[in-house]
Amino acid sequence: MVARRFNEADVDFEAIDGDLAKLAPPKLTLKDVLDRLRDRMVEQRARGVTVAQMHEVLKARGIEIGERSLKAFIDKGELPGRKAAKSVANATASAEGADPF
């Protein structure tokens, strides 16, 4: 691999620095956050930590989820109601394309 070389005068470091400062980190969904934490939550639950305790930790850190939904997620690895929501969306899309007569 050939190393590239640049003339220092040709590199606009200030502009690059400004552009880098404007970059926003990627946004995570609630499921992304919970997926990354699930192994630890399952581990903690096995140690006797309650879902209510974990719920309070998440809430204190700005992660809003209902306690029952959190329990379901820890047990199954899926947020409750997500499959139903997709099915309703698919049914609605199908109905829109159907002939009403």
Secondary structure, 3 states (H helix, E strand, C coil): CCCCCCCHHHCCHHHHHHHHHHCCCCCCCHHHHHHHHHHHHHHHHHCCCCHHHHHHHHHHCCCCCCHHHHHHHHHHCCCCCHHHHHHHHHHHHHHHHCCCC
